[in-house]
Amino acid sequence: MRSITFQQLAGRAATAIHGRLLLELGERADATSVSALSEDRFRAAGLSAAKTASIQDLAARVLDGSLPLSGLDQLSDEEIIERLCRVRGIGRWTAEMFLIFQLRRPDVWPAGDLGVRRGYGLIHGLESSPTAREMPELGVPYRPWRSVAAWYCWRATEVVLPEAASATS
């Protein structure tokens, strides 16, 4: 649910929306309480109709047993990605964010993430960001800690480098 909420949003906005959603759900943020929440309450929390439908589909799949959560953390990264991508609105990026931030997997390299690609380019002094196709090979040297490297790439996009600041003044 958190990973769906954070899709295509800035961190602060996503955090605020996710917080409001958790308040709407009360003490039980589980599939049963999600399925009981009205679409209006999702919208009041700040979720789009598409994200609401995705979260509702996720809850429905958990409840009907087609996406069992118990033992999910015992599966390989690719098995988890494959299972999660069956849910409406969950693609590889969302599944990778789940692996990194919820399951705390240490070796996930979200090659399609624009922030990771931009940060990689900044860190390595490239004139342009690598493409999503180039990224898998570029991540190999960071194994088995690619999740950590990805985090540093994201953070690099938030920092103004001193030489960049002096070049603009």
N, C-alpha and C positions, 0 to 999 in steps of 0.2 A: 504494500500500500504506500509506503514511504517513497519507494523508488518511482512508482507511477506519479505520485504527487510532484516529485522533483523534475520530471521530464520537461525540458526546454524552458526552465525557469531559473532566474538568478537565485542564489542560495538563500538570501534573506527573505525574498518573497515566498519561496517554496517552504521555508521553515515556518513562516507565519501561517500559511495555508494549512500545512500539516498539523500545526499546533491547534488551529481552530477545528480541524477535522477530529482530532483526538478529543477535544472538549465536547464536540457533538456526540461522540461515541461513549463518553463517560468512562467509567472504570474498565469497561470490557471492550477493548479494541480487537475483537475477534471476528471470524467469518459470520457468526450468528448475529452479532450486533450490527455489523456492516450491512448485512442483507435486510435488516429491519429498518435501517435508516432511509428516510424518504429522499427522493431526488432533490427536493427543495432544500433539505438540510445539507446535502453535499454542496449544492450551489451557494448556500448561505456561508459555507466555510471558504468559498472561493474557488471551488473546482469547476472546470469546464464540463460540458455535457459529455465530451469524449473521455475525459479522465474518470468521470463518475461511472460511465458505462464500463470502463476497464476495471475499476475497483469492484464494481458489482459482479462482473464476470469472474474475477479472481475469487471473490467470496463464494459465488455459486459453485465453482469448480472444487473449492476446498470442501464445501458442504456435501456435494454429491460424490466425493471421493475420487474424482478424476485428477485431482492435484493434491495428493496427500502431503502434508507438511512434516509429519513425523518421519524422521530418517532422511529428510532432504539434505541435511548437512553432511550425510555420509556419502553422497554421490559425488562424482567428479564434476568439475566446473562445466564441462561440455554437456553432461547429462542434465545438470540443473538448467543450463541455458535452453536446452532443447525442450524441457518440460515447461519452463516459464513462458517460452515464446508461443505456446499454444493458447495462452490467455490473450484475449482481445487487447490490443494496445501495448502489449509487451513485446519489444524487439530485443535484439542482442544488447544494445546499449543499456536498456533498463535492467536486463538480467545481469549484466556485468556490474552495474552499480549495486545491485542486491548482493552479489558475491563479495564485492569490496567492502561495502558499508554495513551490511547486516550480518553476513557470515564471516567477515574479516579474513577473507582469503588473501594470502600474501602475494600470489603470483598471477594477477589478472592484468592484462594489458589492453585497455579499451582503445584499440587502434582507430576506431571510427569517431572518437570524441574530438571535437574541434579544439577544445581547450588543451587537451593533452598534445595534440599535434602542434598547436601554436607554441605552447610552452617548450616542447622538445626543440622546435626551431630556434627559440630565443636562447635556451640553455646552450645549444650547440653552435650558435652564431650563424645559422643558415639564413640566406637571403629570403627564402620563403619557407612556409611550413611544409613538412612532408605530407604526402597524400595518405589516405587511409590504406591504400595498397602497399605503400612503402613501409608503413609503421610496424607490421609484424616482425620483419627482419631487424628493424632498428631497435626493437625491444629485447632481442635475444641476449645482449650483454648484461641486461638487468635481472635475468633469471637467477635465483628464484624469488626475487623481491620486486617484480614489476608493478605491483599495486603501490608500493612506496614510491617508485620512480614516477608513476603516473601522478601521484599526489604532488610531488615536487614540480612536475610539469604544469599542473593546474595552478599551483601557487606562483610559478614564475610569471604567469600572465597578469598577476595582480601587483607585481612589484615594478616600480619604475627604476630602471638601472641608472646609476649616476652618470654614466657616459651618454645615455639617451637624454637625460635631463639637461646636461650641459650643451648638447648638440642643438637643442631647441631654444636655448636662451641667447 
